[in-house]
Amino acid sequence: MQRNKQFFLFIRSLKFRLILLILIIAVVPGLILSIGILYSYESRAVTIRESEILSQAKILANQIAASEYMSQENRMESGDIQAQINMLTTIYDGRVMLVDNYFKVIHDTYNLDDHKIIIAEEVMRSFRGEDVVHYDSENHYIEMTVPISNPDDRSGTIIGVMLVSVSTDNIEINQAYLRQVATIIVVVEIAVILFFGILLVLHFVKPLGRISEGIAAIKDGYGEDQLEVGSYTETIQICERFNEMLGRMKVMDDSRQEFVSNVSHELKTPLTSMKVLADSINSMPDAPKELYQEFMEDVTNEIERETKIVNDLLSLVKMDKSAADLNVSTVNMNELIEQILKRLQPIADKQQVELVLESFRPVSAEVDEVKLTLAITNLVENAIKYNKNDGEGWVHVSLNADHQYFYLKVEDSGIGIPEDSLDHIYERFYRVDKSHSREIGGTGLGLAITRNSILMHRGAIKVHSVIDEGTTFDVRIPLNYIM
């Protein structure tokens, strides 16, 4: 089973496919070329043999006609003609038959068909004055019929036909030899190409092996912090992308660990405070009512603080689900944003931040009202909380649209975001100013929730910020939900 698995993995590997590709590219043209050469040799050799025999047959036919060899009484006396016929059959390893105008075989060098009547298509065509040549590739012989014309008759009367059959075994022998040579050459070519092809493929894919080993070493904790295999442009690009991913994973891991620590602290602190308050109340059975009310108010604040953390965690988990969970409906965005700002107005008043809404036109869009409300609330609430508290702070929210998208802009005059943090603000558990975020109850989940919600609506979000001058978030969402 293990061997079968290894063999299957090898078949699917890049090495095997490259070797197979090299063999196909190198061997297939060689095979086609050798087949073409063998076929061309056979065709050329047969054509030359046909031309030679036809030429000799015509010369012999003219001599036969001139010597009146076709007449019975003179046939045995024509020793020269008989000698030339025998020479033709000997040189070309063939057979010659002479047929008179009564379709009777008057001479057969094989002495098999003498005095027999022969009526064939080729003979009939030659009696009409045609030279007929036929090559039988299966039985390896050339057959031709040549008309014998009366030289004394100006009209060219046909007095007989000469049939010539010639073996092409020597051509077949040469072709078989060439075929063996071609086979040996192809086999040697395959062996050489396979040998050098394997060496080249192993050399070419070696950097991929180093990348795999490097990744495994990093995973096991024995490698360097960076993957560097600079053999090819492609391996450099792969390493760069991997290192970028590795860096982000490290940031995520560090942020996650920090978040676990922070959330543990955040969850533990309210519980500790509530326990201290409860113990204090229990230790003072005769405490005045006002003190009890003060303690209970503190307990309520701690509960609200812990509830905020839990709600953010639950919201983030819900955002991780697929977009199919969206409850999409047509929503009046102008009214939705007005309601959000109305709920956040007390927070703005407490922070002494001016909250302004500017709507350029009525906007209706297909959105999930709950999830988008959460995203917009996070943006505006962050703009309020991380703003100036000297009475001069402001948050400007604007809504606009075209035929395809609606655009939401949230601008503030707050503390700003450092440039090196802009690429990380949407990461879960990431907080720019950890001490300030803890003071105002931030958990590092708000912008992650916001971004997830906007992406689920097939939208986009961008940020621009300057330290001590303010931050601007630009949101673009399609008016019609895209499945």
C-alpha positions in Angstrom: 0.0 0.0 0.0 2.8 2.4 0.9 4.6 1.6 -2.4 1.5 2.2 -4.4 1.0 5.5 -2.6 4.6 6.6 -3.3 4.2 5.5 -7.0 1.0 7.5 -7.3 2.6 10.5 -5.7 5.5 10.2 -8.1 3.2 10.0 -11.1 1.5 13.2 -9.9 4.8 15.0 -9.2 6.3 17.8 -11.3 9.5 15.7 -11.8 7.6 12.9 -13.6 5.6 15.3 -15.8 8.7 17.3 -16.8 10.5 14.0 -17.7 7.5 12.9 -19.7 7.3 16.2 -21.4 11.0 16.1 -22.4 10.6 12.5 -23.7 7.5 13.5 -25.8 9.2 16.6 -27.2 12.4 14.8 -28.1 11.2 11.3 -29.1 8.0 12.0 -30.9 9.7 14.1 -33.6 12.4 11.5 -33.9 9.8 8.7 -34.5 7.9 10.8 -37.0 11.1 11.6 -38.8 12.3 8.0 -38.9 8.9 6.8 -40.2 8.9 9.6 -42.8 12.4 8.6 -44.0 11.5 4.9 -44.2 8.3 5.7 -46.2 10.2 8.1 -48.4 12.9 5.6 -49.1 10.4 2.9 -50.1 8.5 5.3 -52.4 11.7 6.6 -54.0 13.3 3.2 -54.5 10.1 1.7 -56.0 9.7 4.7 -58.3 13.3 4.4 -59.5 12.9 0.6 -60.0 9.6 1.1 -61.9 11.3 3.7 -64.2 14.3 1.4 -64.9 12.2 -1.7 -65.7 9.7 0.3 -67.8 12.5 1.7 -69.8 14.1 -1.7 -70.4 10.7 -3.3 -71.1 9.9 -0.7 -73.8 13.3 -1.2 -75.4 12.7 -5.0 -75.4 9.1 -4.5 -76.7 10.4 -2.5 -79.7 13.0 -5.1 -80.4 10.4 -7.9 -80.2 8.2 -6.1 -82.6 11.0 -5.4 -85.1 12.2 -9.0 -85.1 8.7 -10.4 -85.6 9.3 -12.5 -82.6 5.5 -12.7 -82.0 5.1 -15.0 -85.1 5.2 -18.7 -84.4 7.6 -19.7 -87.1 10.3 -17.1 -86.2 10.1 -17.2 -82.4 12.5 -20.1 -81.8 15.0 -18.7 -84.3 15.3 -15.3 -82.5 18.1 -16.2 -80.1 19.0 -12.6 -79.5 15.5 -11.7 -78.3 15.3 -14.7 -76.1 18.7 -13.9 -74.6 17.6 -10.3 -73.8 14.4 -11.6 -72.2 16.4 -14.0 -70.1 18.8 -11.2 -69.1 15.9 -9.0 -68.1 14.5 -11.6 -65.8 17.9 -12.5 -64.4 19.0 -8.9 -63.6 15.7 -7.8 -62.0 14.7 -11.3 -60.6 11.5 -11.2 -62.5 9.1 -12.9 -64.9 8.2 -12.0 -68.5 5.1 -13.1 -70.4 4.2 -12.3 -74.0 0.6 -12.2 -74.9 -0.5 -12.1 -78.6 -3.5 -10.3 -80.0 -5.7 -13.3 -79.3 -4.9 -12.9 -75.5 -2.9 -16.1 -75.5 0.4 -16.4 -73.7 2.9 -17.3 -76.3 5.9 -17.2 -74.0 6.4 -17.4 -70.2 9.9 -17.3 -68.7 8.5 -19.4 -65.8 6.9 -21.9 -68.2 3.8 -21.9 -66.1 1.1 -20.2 -68.2 2.3 -21.0 -71.8 -0.6 -21.2 -74.3 -3.1 -20.1 -71.7 -5.6 -17.3 -72.3 -5.2 -14.3 -70.1 -7.8 -11.6 -69.9 -7.0 -9.0 -67.3 -7.8 -5.2 -66.9 -4.1 -4.3 -67.3 -3.8 -6.4 -70.5 -6.9 -4.8 -72.0 -5.6 -1.3 -71.2 -2.2 -2.1 -72.8 -4.0 -3.3 -76.0 -5.5 0.2 -76.0 -2.0 1.6 -76.0 -1.4 2.3 -72.3 1.6 1.5 -70.1 0.2 0.1 -66.9 2.4 0.0 -63.8 1.3 -1.4 -60.4 3.2 -1.9 -57.1 2.0 -4.5 -54.6 3.5 -3.4 -51.3 2.1 -6.4 -49.4 3.6 -9.1 -51.7 6.6 -7.0 -52.6 6.6 -7.0 -56.4 6.2 -4.5 -59.3 3.9 -5.6 -62.2 3.6 -3.8 -65.5 2.2 -4.3 -68.9 3.7 -2.7 -72.0 2.1 -2.7 -75.5 4.0 -4.2 -78.5 3.3 -2.1 -81.6 3.9 -3.2 -85.3 6.7 -1.0 -86.5 5.6 -1.3 -90.2 2.1 -0.1 -89.4 2.0 3.7 -89.1 -1.3 3.6 -87.3 0.5 1.8 -84.4 -1.4 -1.4 -84.4 -0.9 -3.3 -81.1 0.2 -6.9 -82.0 0.8 -8.0 -78.4 1.4 -7.2 -74.8 4.5 -7.9 -72.6 3.8 -8.5 -68.9 6.7 -8.0 -66.6 6.7 -8.9 -62.8 9.7 -7.9 -60.8 10.4 -8.7 -57.1 11.2 -5.8 -54.7 12.5 -8.1 -52.0 15.9 -6.2 -52.1 14.0 -3.0 -51.4 12.2 -4.6 -48.5 15.5 -6.0 -47.1 17.1 -2.5 -47.3 14.1 -1.0 -45.7 14.1 -3.6 -42.9 17.8 -2.8 -42.3 17.0 0.9 -42.1 14.2 0.2 -39.8 16.5 -1.7 -37.4 19.0 1.2 -37.5 16.2 3.7 -36.9 14.9 1.6 -34.0 18.4 1.4 -32.4 18.9 5.2 -32.9 15.5 5.9 -31.3 16.2 3.6 -28.3 19.6 5.1 -27.8 18.1 8.6 -28.1 15.4 7.7 -25.5 18.1 6.3 -23.1 20.3 9.4 -23.5 17.4 11.9 -23.3 16.0 10.0 -20.3 19.4 10.1 -18.5 20.1 13.7 -19.1 16.5 14.7 -18.8 16.3 13.2 -15.3 19.6 15.0 -14.3 18.2 18.3 -15.7 14.8 17.9 -14.0 16.4 17.0 -10.7 18.6 20.1 -11.0 15.7 22.3 -12.0 13.3 21.1 -9.2 16.0 21.0 -6.5 15.2 24.6 -5.4 11.6 23.5 -4.8 12.9 20.8 -2.6 14.9 23.3 -0.7 11.8 25.4 -0.3 9.8 22.4 1.0 12.6 21.6 3.5 12.9 25.2 4.6 9.1 25.4 5.2 9.3 22.1 7.2 12.2 23.4 9.2 10.4 26.6 10.0 7.3 24.7 11.0 9.3 22.4 13.3 11.1 25.3 14.8 14.6 24.5 13.5 14.7 26.9 10.5 15.5 30.5 10.1 12.9 33.2 10.4 13.0 33.9 6.7 12.9 31.5 3.7 15.5 32.3 1.1 15.9 30.2 -2.1 17.2 32.5 -4.8 17.8 30.0 -7.7 15.1 31.4 -10.0 12.9 34.4 -10.2 9.9 32.2 -9.4 11.5 30.8 -6.2 12.5 34.3 -5.1 8.8 35.4 -5.6 7.5 32.3 -3.7 9.9 33.0 -0.9 8.9 36.6 -0.7 5.2 35.7 -0.6 5.8 33.1 2.0 7.9 35.4 4.1 5.1 38.0 3.9 2.6 35.4 4.9 4.9 34.2 7.7 5.3 37.7 9.0 1.5 38.3 9.0 1.0 34.9 10.8 3.6 35.9 13.4 1.8 39.2 13.9 -1.5 37.4 14.1 -0.1 34.9 16.6 1.5 37.6 18.7 -1.7 39.6 18.6 -3.8 36.5 19.5 -1.6 35.8 22.4 -1.7 39.4 23.5 -5.5 39.4 23.1 -5.9 36.2 25.2 -3.8 37.9 27.9 -5.7 41.2 27.6 -9.1 39.5 27.5 -8.2 37.3 30.4 -7.2 40.4 32.3 -10.3 42.4 31.1 -12.6 39.5 32.1 -10.8 38.9 35.4 -10.7 42.6 36.5 -14.5 43.1 36.5 -15.0 39.8 38.3 -12.3 40.8 40.9 -13.9 44.2 41.4 -17.4 42.7 41.8 -16.0 40.2 44.3 -14.3 42.9 46.3 -17.5 45.0 46.3 -19.5 42.0 47.3 -17.1 41.1 50.1 -17.2 44.8 51.3 -21.0 44.8 51.4 -21.1 41.5 53.2 -18.6 42.8 55.8 -20.8 45.8 56.5 -24.3 44.6 57.4 -25.2 47.9 58.9 -24.0 50.1 56.0 -26.2 52.9 54.9 -28.5 52.6 51.9 -26.5 55.2 49.9 -23.4 53.1 50.3 -25.3 50.0 49.1 -26.5 51.9 46.0 -23.0 53.2 45.2 -21.6 49.6 45.5 -24.4 48.3 43.2 -23.8 51.0 40.7 -20.1 50.0 40.6 -21.1 46.4 40.1 -23.4 47.3 37.3 -20.6 49.2 35.5 -18.3 46.2 35.8 -21.0 44.0 34.4 -21.5 46.3 31.5 -17.8 46.3 30.8 -17.6 42.6 30.8 -20.7 42.4 28.6 -19.1 44.7 26.1 -16.1 42.3 25.7 -18.4 39.2 25.4 -20.6 40.9 22.8 -17.6 41.9 20.7 -16.4 38.3 20.8 -19.8 37.0 19.8 -20.1 39.5 17.0 -16.7 38.5 15.6 -17.7 34.8 15.6 -20.9 35.6 13.7 -18.9 37.6 11.1 -16.8 34.5 10.4 -19.8 32.7 9.0 -20.5 32.7 5.3 -22.2 35.6 3.5 -25.2 33.2 2.9 -26.2 34.1 6.5 -26.8 37.7 5.5 -30.4 38.8 6.0 -30.5 41.2 3.0 -33.3 43.7 2.6 -33.8 47.2 1.1 -32.8 49.7 3.7 -33.1 53.5 3.7 -29.4 54.4 4.5 -30.2 58.0 5.3 -32.5 57.0 8.1 -30.3 54.2 9.3 -27.3 56.5 9.7 -29.4 59.1 11.4 -30.5 56.5 14.0 -27.0 55.4 14.6 -25.8 58.9 15.2 -28.7 59.6 17.4 -27.8 56.7 19.6 -24.1 57.8 19.7 -24.9 61.4 20.4 -24.8 61.1 24.2 -21.3 59.6 24.0 -20.2 62.5 21.7 -21.7 65.0 24.2 -19.9 63.4 27.0 -16.6 63.6 25.1 -17.4 67.2 24.0 -17.2 66.1 20.3 -19.3 67.7 17.6 -21.2 65.0 15.6 -22.3 66.1 12.1 -24.2 64.2 9.4 -24.2 65.3 5.7 -26.4 63.5 3.2 -26.1 64.5 -0.4 -29.0 62.5 -1.7 -31.6 59.8 -0.7 -30.0 56.4 -0.7 -31.6 53.0 -0.5 -29.5 49.8 -0.7 -29.8 46.0 -0.3 -27.9 45.3 2.9 -28.1 43.3 6.2 -29.3 46.1 8.5 -28.0 44.5 11.7 -24.5 43.7 10.5 -24.0 47.0 8.7 -25.3 48.9 11.7 -22.7 47.3 13.8 -19.9 48.2 11.3 -21.0 51.9 11.0 -21.5 52.1 14.8 -17.9 50.9 15.3 -16.5 53.5 12.9 -18.3 56.4 14.4 -17.9 55.3 18.0 -14.1 55.0 17.5 -14.0 58.4 15.9 -15.7 59.8 19.0 -13.7 57.9 21.6 -10.3 58.5 20.1 -10.9 62.2 19.5 -9.8 65.3 21.3 -11.5 66.0 24.6 -10.8 69.7 24.7 -14.2 70.8 23.3 -12.9 71.3 19.8 -13.1 67.8 18.5 -15.5 66.9 15.7 -16.7 63.9 13.7 -18.1 64.4 10.2 -20.2 61.6 8.6 -21.2 62.0 5.0 -23.4 59.8 2.7 -23.4 59.9 -1.1 -24.2 57.5 -4.0 -24.0 57.0 -7.7 -25.8 54.5 -10.0 -23.9 51.5 -8.6 -22.5 52.2 -5.1 -23.2 54.2 -2.0 -20.3 55.9 -0.2 -19.9 56.5 3.5 -17.1 58.7 4.9 -16.3 59.1 8.6 -13.8 61.9 9.3 -12.6 62.9 12.7 -10.1 65.4 14.3 -8.7 62.7 16.6 -5.3 61.5 17.7 -4.7 59.7 14.4 -3.1 56.3 13.6 0.7 55.8 13.1 1.6 55.0 9.5 3.2 51.7 10.6 -0.1 50.6 12.2 -2.3 51.3 9.2 -1.7 47.8 7.6 -2.7 46.1 10.9 -5.7 48.0 12.2 -8.1 45.4 10.7 -6.4 42.5 12.3 -8.2 40.8 15.1 -7.0 41.6 18.5 -4.8 44.5 17.3 -4.9 47.7 19.2 -2.8 50.8 18.2 -2.7 52.5 21.6 -3.1 49.6 24.1 -3.1 51.7 27.3 -5.7 54.2 25.8 -7.8 51.4 24.4 -7.9 49.7 27.8 -9.0 53.0 29.4 -11.9 53.4 27.1 -12.8 49.7 27.1 -11.5 48.8 23.6 -10.9 45.1 22.8 -9.2 45.4 19.5 -12.1 43.7 17.7 -14.1 46.7 16.4 -12.4 47.3 13.1 -12.1 43.6 12.4 -15.8 43.3 12.8 -16.4 46.4 10.6 -14.1 45.1 7.8 -15.7 41.7 7.8 -19.2 43.1 7.6 -18.3 45.4 4.7 -16.6 42.6 2.8 -19.6 40.4 3.3 -21.6 43.1 1.5 -19.0 42.9 -1.4 -17.8 46.4 -0.4 -14.4 48.0 0.3 -12.9 50.2 3.1 -9.9 52.5 3.0 -8.2 54.6 5.7 -6.1 57.7 5.7 -4.7 59.1 8.9 -2.3 61.8 10.1 -1.0 61.8 13.7 -2.6 64.5 15.9 -4.7 65.7 12.9 -7.3 63.0 12.4 -8.4 59.9 10.6 -10.7 59.3 7.6 -12.5 56.0 6.7 -14.0 55.7 3.2 -16.5 52.9 2.7 -18.0 51.8 -0.6 -20.8 49.2 -0.8 -22.9 48.2 -3.9 -26.5 49.4 -3.9 -27.7 46.0 -5.1 -26.4 43.0 -3.2 -24.1 40.7 -5.3 -24.5 37.0 -4.7 
